[in-house]
Amino acid sequence: MTHLALYLYLHGRLVDDGIPQAYVSAISVALTHVFSLALGTSMAVGMAQAFWYHLRKKPLPI
């Protein structure tokens, strides 16, 4: 959503009036990496929970 909000803010503005292109590109890449990190973290937590759920479901022989 933040990525969309950034581009909606910039849509229709003149190039000289807005944020420099280098900053827009850097902000866009940073937002993409933050989203990717959040998605990867949530997937890791979910997989760990599923692993422990299935591991505790039945007793394991020693």
Beta strands, then each sheet from edge to edge (+ up, - down):
end
